[in-house]
């Protein structure tokens, strides 16, 4: 997995955010990890593919279960990014450096870090192949390879990023260009896109639109800007409660939303963006832009396409409640690379990690998994420099909220939670395997067990 795709783009909580596990108080000191490039051994009891949020959190948990010497993580990237911060980096509210740490510093101490790329999976022989024809076998395999970005599927990209006026919050190489384009805005169209593919954090493509609107108002340029959100979808957000709230924001701030529009070409030298009309095959629209924010098409990592562990679309084929592979009982999946029918976010990874930990524990004891993942995911919808609508929901696109308030309202407290508290929880709890989603306070309350 590349460094720019290390983590998902939304991170939030479920009920009981403050009720962290007791083990949090026993966290070890920050131990910097170093390792040889190739695998030190050719067999591990637990092999983890991917060093993003899912891979690091699960390797920390597995270390406590089977011992550090029996766990290895395959990850070529030297840097681990907390990508949820990139929305704020693109809007000028945070620095890119604040989102990055050396991969070795987040790798669980003592766990083998195999600095290589996975080139093939052979689940029938319980092994994977790495670069240079290195073979590593396992007893249990956790696949946490994330999602791949495909700027190249848009004609004119990625080379178009060499020009001004265009950026993307989905890449460490292009997120600061978003902020530069916003600062340099004079007058004209500011266009924000959503591709015709699965994406990580479906709210992120429009968050930067709201921040841009706020910035242009603050700098006195808003009257010279025509802000438009061109989305391939037919709705602004999948959950009606939050969609209704967002449409109110759109109306109040005079933002244009064009549905069923998919970006297919960028003519950066002419500052033109070409969109296909998904309701009218073959019909395209060309828009001049003064600022363009691109959300790239995304898909499963190449190694998973046509792999025995994947479904027909290339996503790791796991049971949606237990995260255990549907065919291979010693294989498990977590995060963006799976076919779990929920939004791909770091919040989802947090909830999944707690369930997967219980699943693997029982499988190791030759017992059937009983803990069930309900599809919980979250997206703090940033609607301004101090405003967030906190969207939390389940597999059925029904709200599954943390707080006893109307979370569809814009709130400053939710902004500070996203901007200030979530990074601390991510680095110090989730990645260390001490937090797998908060205690189910909401469910207890519904049962009358307050």
For each residue, the residues with C-beta under 8 A, 3 or more apart:
1: 5 6 50 51 52 75 76 77 145 146 301
2: 5 6 77 148 149
3: 6 77 78 79 80 81 172
4: 81 149 170 171 172 173
5: 1 2 52 146 147 148 149
6: 1 2 3 51 52 53 77 79 80 81 83 146
7: 52 53 80 81 82 83 84 146 346 349
8: 11 52 53 83 84 146 200 201 335 336 344 345 346 347 348 349
9: 83 84 86 87 169 170 200 201 204 345 346
10: 84 200 201 203 204 343 345 346 347 377 378 379 380
11: 8 82 84 345 346 347 350 378 380 418 422 425 426
12: 345 347 378 379 380 390 392 402 417 418 422
13: 17 347 350 378 392 402 417 437 438
14: 17 351 376 378 392 400 402 437 438 440 442
15: 401 402 438 439 440 441 442 443
16: 19 402 438 439 440 441 442
17: 13 14 402 438
18: 438
19: 16 438 439 441
20: 24 429 434 435 438
21: 24 434 435 436
22: 25 26
23: 26 27 434
24: 20 21 27 428 429 434 435
25: 22
26: 22 23
27: 23 24 428 432 434
28: 31 109 432
29:
30: 105
31: 28 109 110
32: 102 104 105
33: 104 105 107 108 109 110 111 113
34: 104 113
35: 40 104 107 112 113 114 115
36: 40 115
37: 114 115 116
38: 114 116 130 132 134
39: 42 72 112 114 116 130 134 136
40: 35 36 72 112
41: 44 72 112 136
42: 39 135 136 137
43: 136 137 138
44: 41 47 70 71 72 112 136 137 138 139
45: 66 70 71 138 139 140
46: 59 62 65 66 70 71 72 138 139 140 141 142
47: 44 71 72 74 128 136 138 140 141 142
48: 55 58 59 62 71 72 73 74 141 142 144
49: 55 73 74 118 128 141 142 143 144 145
50: 1 54 55 73 74 75 143 144 145 146 335 337
51: 1 6 55 56 73 74 75 77 80 103 106 107 113
52: 1 5 6 7 8 55 56 80 144 146 335 336
53: 6 7 8 56 57 335 346 349 350 426 430 431
54: 50 57 58 142 144 146 334 335 336 349 352 353
55: 48 49 50 51 52 58 59 73 75 142 144 334 335
56: 51 52 53 59 60 73 80 106 107 108 431
57: 53 54 60 61 349 350 353 430 431 432 433 436
58: 48 54 55 61 62 142 144 334 353 356 357 433
59: 46 48 55 56 62 63 71 73 107 108 111 142 433
60: 56 57 63 64 108 111 431 432 433 434
61: 57 58 64 65 353 357 433
62: 46 48 58 59 65 66 71 142 360
63: 59 60 66 67 68 71 108 110 111 433
64: 60 61 433
65: 46 61 62 360 361 364
66: 45 46 62 63 70 71
67: 63 70 71
68: 63 71 108 109 110 111
69: 110 112
70: 44 45 46 66 67
71: 44 45 46 47 48 59 62 63 66 67 68 108 111 112
72: 39 40 41 44 46 47 48 111 112 113 114 136
73: 48 49 50 51 55 56 59 107 111 112 113 114
74: 47 48 49 50 51 114 116 117 118 128 130 136
75: 1 50 51 55 103 113 114 115
76: 1 115 116 117
77: 1 2 3 6 51 80 103
78: 3 102 103
79: 3 6 100 101 102 103 172
80: 3 6 7 51 52 56 77 100 101 102 103 105 106
81: 3 4 6 7 86 99 100 172
82: 7 11 85 99 100 101 423 426 427
83: 6 7 8 9 86 99 170 200 346
84: 7 8 9 10 11 87 201 346 418 422 423 426
85: 82 88 89 94 98 99 423
86: 9 81 83 89 90 96 99 169 170 172 175
87: 9 84 90 91 169 204 207 208 211 382
88: 85 91 93 94 211 382 419
89: 85 86 92 93 94 95 96 98 99 169 175 176 178 179
90: 86 87 167 169 175 176 178 179 182 208 211 293
91: 87 88 178 179 182 208 211 212 215 382 385
92: 89 179 182 183 211 215
93: 88 89 211 385 419
94: 85 88 89 98 99 419
95: 89 98
96: 86 89 99 100 172 175 176
97: 100
98: 85 89 94 95 423
99: 81 82 83 85 86 89 94 96 172
100: 79 80 81 82 96 97 172
101: 79 80 82 105 106 427
102: 32 78 79 80 105 106
103: 51 75 77 78 79 80 106 107 113
104: 32 33 34 35 107 113
105: 30 32 33 80 101 102
106: 51 56 80 101 102 103 427 431
107: 33 35 51 56 59 73 103 104 111 113
108: 33 56 59 60 63 68 71 111 432 433
109: 28 31 33 68
110: 31 33 63 68 69
111: 33 59 60 63 68 71 72 73 107 108
112: 35 39 40 41 44 69 71 72 73
113: 33 34 35 51 72 73 75 103 104 107
114: 35 37 38 39 72 73 74 75 130 136
115: 35 36 37 75 76
116: 37 38 39 74 76 130 131 132 134
117: 74 76 130 131
118: 49 74 121 128 129 130 145 303
119: 129 130 131 303
120: 128 129 303 307
121: 118 128 129 141 143 303 304 307 308 309
122: 125 126 127 128 129 308
123: 126 141 308 309 325 327 328 331
124: 308
125: 122 137
126: 122 123 137 138 139 141 330
127: 122 135 136 137 138
128: 47 49 74 118 120 121 122 135 136 138 141
129: 118 119 120 121 122 133 134 135
130: 38 39 74 114 116 117 118 119 133 134 135 136
131: 116 117 119 134
132: 38 116
133: 129 130
134: 38 39 116 129 130 131
135: 42 127 128 129 130
136: 39 41 42 43 44 47 72 74 114 127 128 130
137: 42 43 44 125 126 127
138: 43 44 45 46 47 126 127 128 141 330
139: 44 45 46 126 330
140: 45 46 47 330 331 332 360 363 364
141: 46 47 48 49 121 123 126 128 138 328 330 331 332
142: 46 47 48 49 54 55 58 59 62 331 332 333 334 356 360
143: 49 50 121 304 309 316 331 332 333 334 337 338
144: 48 49 50 52 54 55 58 333 334 335 337
145: 1 49 50 118 300 301 303 304 316 337
146: 1 5 6 7 8 50 52 54 301 335 336 337
147: 5 198 199 200 298 299 300 301 336 337 344
148: 2 5 298 299 300 301 302
149: 2 4 5 170 171 296 297 298
150: 153 197 296 297 298 299
151: 154 157 158 161 168 171 294 296 297
152: 157 158
153: 150 296 297
154: 151 157 263 264 265 266 294 296 297
155: 264 265 266 274
156: 159 160 265 266 267 268
157: 151 152 154 160 161 266 294 296
158: 151 152 161 174
159: 156 162 268
160: 156 157 163 166 266 267 268
161: 151 157 158 166 167 168 173 174 177 268
162: 159 268
163: 160 166 268 269 271
164: 180 181 184
165: 181 184 268 271 289 290 291 292
166: 160 161 163 177 181 266 268 289 291 292 293 294
167: 90 161 174 175 176 177 178 179 180 181 292 293 294
168: 151 161 171 174 175 177 178 293 294 295 296
169: 9 86 87 89 90 174 175 178 204 208 293 295
170: 4 9 83 86 149 174 175 200 204 295 296
171: 4 149 151 168 174 175 296
172: 3 4 79 81 86 96 99 100 175
173: 4 161
174: 158 161 167 168 169 170 171 177 178
175: 86 89 90 96 167 168 169 170 171 172 178 179
176: 89 90 96 167 179 180
177: 161 166 167 168 174 180 181
178: 89 90 91 167 168 169 174 175 181 182 208 293
179: 89 90 91 92 167 175 176 182 183
180: 164 167 176 177 183 184
181: 164 165 166 167 177 178 184 185 291 292 293
182: 90 91 92 178 179 185 212 215 216 291
183: 92 179 180
184: 164 165 180 181 291
185: 181 182 188 190 212 216 221 225 290 291
186: 221 224 290
187: 221 224 225 290
188: 185 224 225 226 288 289 290 291
189: 225 226 227 228 287 288 289 290 291
190: 185 209 212 216 225 226 227 228 289 290 291 292 293
191: 228 230 273 287 289 291 292 293
192: 205 206 208 209 212 227 228 229 230 293 295
193: 205 229 230 231 263 273 275 292 293 294 295
194: 199 202 205 206 229 230 231 232 233 295
195: 199 232 262 263 295 296 297 298
196: 232 262 278 297
197: 150 297 298 299
198: 147 298 299 344
199: 147 194 195 202 204 205 295 298 344
200: 8 9 10 83 147 170 204 298 336 344 345
201: 8 9 10 84 204 343 344 345 379
202: 194 199 205 237 238 343 379
203: 10 206 207 237 379 380 381 391
204: 9 10 87 169 170 199 200 201 207 208 295 379
205: 192 193 194 199 202 208 209 229 231 293 295
206: 192 194 203 209 210 229 231 236 246 381
207: 87 203 204 210 211 381 382 383
208: 87 90 91 169 178 192 204 205 211 212 293
209: 190 192 205 206 212 213 227 229 255 293
210: 206 207 213 214 249 253 381 382 383 384 387
211: 87 88 90 91 92 93 207 208 214 215 382 384 385
212: 91 182 185 190 192 208 209 215 216 227 291 293
213: 209 210 216 217 222 227 253 255
214: 210 211 217 218 384 385
215: 91 92 182 211 212 218 219 385
216: 182 185 190 212 213 219 221 222 225 227
217: 213 214 220 222
218: 214 215
219: 215 216
220: 217 223
221: 185 186 187 216 224 225
222: 213 216 217 225
223: 220
224: 186 187 188 221
225: 185 187 188 189 190 216 221 222 290
226: 188 189 190 256
227: 189 190 192 209 212 213 216 253 254 255 256
228: 189 190 191 192 255 256 257 258 287
229: 192 193 194 205 206 209 236 250 255 256 257 258
230: 191 192 193 194 258 261 262 263 273 275 287
231: 193 194 205 206 236 257 258 259 260 261
232: 194 195 196 260 261 262 278
233: 194 236 259 260
234: 259 260
235: 238 243 259
236: 206 229 231 233 243 246 247 250 257
237: 202 203 242 243 246 381 391
238: 202 235 243 343 393 397
239: 242 243 391 393 397 398 399
240: 243 244 397
241: 244 245 399 408
242: 237 239 245 246 381 389 391 393 399 408
243: 235 236 237 238 239 240 246 247
244: 240 241 247 248 408
245: 241 242 248 249 389 408 409 410
246: 206 236 237 242 243 249 250 381 383 389
247: 236 243 244 250 251 257
248: 244 245 251 252
249: 210 245 246 252 253 255 383 389 410
250: 229 236 246 247 253 255 257
251: 247 248 254
252: 248 249
253: 210 213 227 249 250
254: 227 251
255: 209 213 227 228 229 249 250
256: 226 227 228 229
257: 228 229 231 236 247 250
258: 228 229 230 231 261 275
259: 231 233 234 235
260: 231 232 233 234 277 278 279
261: 230 231 232 258 275 276 277 278 285
262: 195 196 230 232 275 276 278
263: 154 193 195 230 266 273 274 275 294
264: 154 155 274 275 276 284
265: 154 155 156 273 274
266: 154 155 156 157 160 166 263 272 273 274 292 294
267: 156 160 270 271 272 273 274
268: 156 159 160 161 162 163 165 166 271
269: 163
270: 267 288
271: 163 165 267 268 288 289 290 292
272: 266 267 286 287 288 289
273: 191 193 230 263 265 266 267 286 287 289 292
274: 155 263 264 265 266 267 284 285 286 287
275: 193 230 258 261 262 263 264 284 285 286 287
276: 261 262 264 281 282 283 284
277: 260 261 280 283 284 285
278: 196 232 260 261 262 281
279: 260
280: 277 283
281: 276 278
282: 276
283: 276 277 280
284: 264 274 275 276 277
285: 261 274 275 277
286: 272 273 274 275
287: 189 191 228 230 272 273 274 275
288: 188 189 270 271 272
289: 165 166 188 189 190 191 271 272 273 292
290: 165 185 186 187 188 189 190 225 271
291: 165 166 181 182 184 185 188 189 190 191 212
292: 165 166 167 181 190 191 193 266 271 273 289
293: 90 166 167 168 169 178 181 190 191 192 193 205 208 209 212
294: 151 154 157 166 167 168 193 263 266
295: 168 169 170 192 193 194 195 199 204 205
296: 149 150 151 153 154 157 168 170 171 195
297: 149 150 151 153 154 195 196 197
298: 147 148 149 150 195 197 198 199 200
299: 147 148 150 197 198 305 314
300: 145 147 148 304 305 310 313 314 315 316 337
301: 1 145 146 147 148 304 305 337
302: 148 305
303: 118 119 120 121 145 307
304: 121 143 145 300 301 307 309 310 314 315 316 337
305: 299 300 301 302 310 314
306: 310 314
307: 120 121 303 304 310 314
308: 121 122 123 124 327
309: 121 123 143 304 316 317 325 327 328 331 333
310: 300 304 305 306 307 313 314 315 316 317
311: 314 315 316 317 339
312:
313: 300 310 339
314: 299 300 304 305 306 307 310 311
315: 300 304 310 311 337 338 339
316: 143 145 300 304 309 310 311 325 333 337 338 339
317: 309 310 311 325 326 327 333 339
318: 322 323 324 325 326 332 333 338 339 340
319: 322 323 324 325 326
320: 340 341 373 375 395
321: 355 372 373
322: 318 319 355 359 369 371 372 373
323: 318 319 332 333 334 338 340 352 355 356 359 373
324: 318 319 329 331 332 359 363 369
325: 123 309 316 317 318 319 328 329 330 331 332 333
326: 317 318 319
327: 123 308 309 317
328: 123 141 309 325 331
329: 324 325 363
330: 126 138 139 140 141 325 363
331: 123 140 141 142 143 309 324 325 328
332: 140 141 142 143 318 323 324 325 356 359 360
333: 142 143 144 309 316 317 318 323 325 337 338 340
334: 54 55 58 142 143 144 323 338 349 352 353 356
335: 8 50 52 53 54 55 144 146 338 344 348 349 352
336: 8 52 54 146 147 200 344
337: 50 143 144 145 146 147 300 301 304 315 316 333
338: 143 315 316 318 323 333 334 335
339: 311 313 315 316 317 318
340: 318 320 323 333 348 352 373 375
341: 320 375 395
342: 348 375 376 377 394 395
343: 10 201 202 238 348 377 379 393
344: 8 147 198 199 200 201 335 336 348 377
345: 8 9 10 11 12 200 201 348 349 377 378 379
346: 7 8 9 10 11 53 83 84 349 350 426 430
347: 8 10 11 12 13 350 351 376 377 378 379 392
348: 8 335 340 342 343 344 345 351 352 375 376 377 378
349: 7 8 53 54 57 334 335 345 346 352 353 430
350: 11 13 53 57 346 347 353 354 430 435 436 437
351: 14 347 348 354 355 373 374 376 377 436 437
352: 54 323 334 335 340 348 349 355 356 373 436
353: 54 57 58 61 334 349 350 356 357 430 433 436 437
354: 350 351 357 358 371 435 436 437
355: 321 322 323 351 352 358 359 371 372 373 436
356: 58 142 323 332 334 352 353 359 360
357: 58 61 353 354 360 361 433 436
358: 354 355 361 362 369 370 371
359: 322 323 324 332 355 356 362 363 369 371
360: 62 65 140 142 332 356 357 363 364
361: 65 357 358 364 365
362: 358 359 365 367 368 369 370
363: 140 324 329 330 359 360 366 367 369
364: 65 140 360 361
365: 361 362
366: 363
367: 362 363
368: 362
369: 322 324 358 359 362 363
370: 358 362
371: 322 354 355 358 359
372: 321 322 355
373: 320 321 322 323 340 351 352 355 376
374: 351 394 395 400
375: 320 340 341 342 348 393 394 395 396
376: 14 342 347 348 351 373 392 393 394 400 437
377: 10 342 343 344 345 347 348 351 392 393 394
378: 10 11 12 13 14 345 347 348 390 391 392 393
379: 10 12 201 202 203 204 343 345 347 391
380: 10 11 12 203 388 389 390 391 414 415 417 418 422
381: 203 206 207 210 237 242 246 388 389 390 391
382: 87 88 91 207 210 211 387 388 415 418
383: 207 210 246 249 387 388 389 410
384: 210 211 214 387 410 415
385: 91 93 211 214 215 415
386: 412 415 416
387: 210 382 383 384 410 411 412 414 415
388: 380 381 382 383 410 411 414 415 417 418
389: 242 245 246 249 380 381 383 407 408 409 410 411 414
390: 12 378 380 381 401 402 403 407 411 414 417
391: 203 237 239 242 378 379 380 381 399 407 408
392: 12 13 14 347 376 377 378 399 400 401 402 407
393: 238 239 242 343 375 376 377 378 397 398 399 400
394: 342 374 375 376 377 397 398 400
395: 320 341 342 374 375
396: 375
397: 238 239 240 393 394
398: 239 393 394
399: 239 241 242 391 392 393 407
400: 14 374 376 392 393 394 442
401: 15 390 392 407 442
402: 12 13 14 15 16 17 390 392 407 438 442
403: 390 407
404:
405: 409 411
406: 409
407: 389 390 391 392 399 401 402 403 411 414
408: 241 242 244 245 389 391
409: 245 389 405 406
410: 245 249 383 384 387 388 389
411: 387 388 389 390 405 407 414 415
412: 386 387 415 416
413: 416 417
414: 380 387 388 389 390 407 411 417 418
415: 380 382 384 385 386 387 388 411 412 418 419
416: 386 412 413 419 420 421
417: 12 13 380 388 390 413 414 420 421 422
418: 11 12 84 380 382 388 414 415 421 422
419: 88 93 94 415 416 422 423
420: 416 417 423 424
421: 416 417 418 424 425
422: 11 12 84 380 417 418 419 425 426
423: 82 84 85 98 419 420 426 427
424: 420 421 427 428
425: 11 421 422 428 429 430 435
426: 11 53 82 84 346 422 423 429 430 431
427: 82 101 106 423 424 430 431
428: 24 27 424 425 431 432
429: 20 24 425 426 432 434 435
430: 53 57 346 349 350 353 425 426 427 433 434 435 436
431: 53 56 57 60 106 426 427 428
432: 27 28 57 60 108 428 429 435
433: 57 58 59 60 61 63 64 108 353 357 430 436
434: 20 21 23 24 27 60 429 430
435: 20 21 24 350 354 425 429 430 432 438
436: 21 57 350 351 352 353 354 355 357 430 433
437: 13 14 350 351 353 354 376
438: 13 14 15 16 17 18 19 20 402 435 441
439: 15 16 19 444
440: 14 15 16 443 444
441: 15 16 19 438 444 445
442: 14 15 16 400 401 402 445 446
443: 15 440 446 447
444: 439 440 441 447 449 450
445: 441 442 448 449 450
446: 442 443
447: 443 444
448: 445
449: 444 445
450: 444 445
